[in-house]
Amino acid sequence: MEGYKLFFKLRGVLVAPPILFALFCHLYESENIWITWVPGITLFLLGLLIRFWSQLHLKYRLNTPKRLTSTGPYSLVRNPIYIGNSLIIIGLIFMLELVWFVPIAAIWCFTIYNLVITYEENHLLSKYGIKYIEYLDTVPRWIPNLKRLKYLVLNRTQTINYRLFISSILAEIHCLIWLIIPIYKEFIIFNLFRIKI
């Protein structure tokens, strides 16, 4: 499991190569905003919303005790943060105008996050034991169990803690920085190439 631990530690860095490639690649770019920016922003915002919702339940980076999270998005799928991250990355690839590269970036994210999850699941198994085994048996790894979504909506008795809500959003707002990358490519790099020509 030590080899997988390295993937876990470097998970943020390991998902960056597709974005870097798309930033500097100009091969077969699509200039149609309906094919690039519209789906790109939609996927990016969807990924960000999933991260916000996940943070409300996970409370990672908030000063709260660590516990096994099985509420909210974690009752539908075991890895909503990684799904959110993948949607953000795929959205960025669209906005970077390399539509042909989207499937490659998706496979890259899926591969890296599967290696990360292999380590995480073993770590959580040793930490939470039988409780985690039960969670593994009832909640899928990647494909959300949408039948449980109906249960979440119908049985909504939890009141909203607005302080936690704001803290969760602030903990995830850094993801908006990623939007600088397609803006940089569109307005800075493009203009540099145009000036040289």
Secondary structure as GFF3:
##gff-version 3
##sequence-region A 1 197
A	DSSP	alpha_helix	2	9	.	.	.	ID=ss1
A	DSSP	alpha_helix	11	14	.	.	.	ID=ss2
A	DSSP	alpha_helix	17	24	.	.	.	ID=ss3
A	DSSP	alpha_helix	37	58	.	.	.	ID=ss4
A	DSSP	three_ten_helix	72	75	.	.	.	ID=ss5
A	DSSP	alpha_helix	80	95	.	.	.	ID=ss6
A	DSSP	three_ten_helix	99	101	.	.	.	ID=ss7
A	DSSP	alpha_helix	102	128	.	.	.	ID=ss8
A	DSSP	alpha_helix	130	138	.	.	.	ID=ss9
A	DSSP	alpha_helix	147	154	.	.	.	ID=ss10
A	DSSP	alpha_helix	162	172	.	.	.	ID=ss11
A	DSSP	three_ten_helix	173	179	.	.	.	ID=ss12
A	DSSP	alpha_helix	180	184	.	.	.	ID=ss13
A	DSSP	pi_helix	185	189	.	.	.	ID=ss14
A	DSSP	alpha_helix	190	196	.	.	.	ID=ss15
###
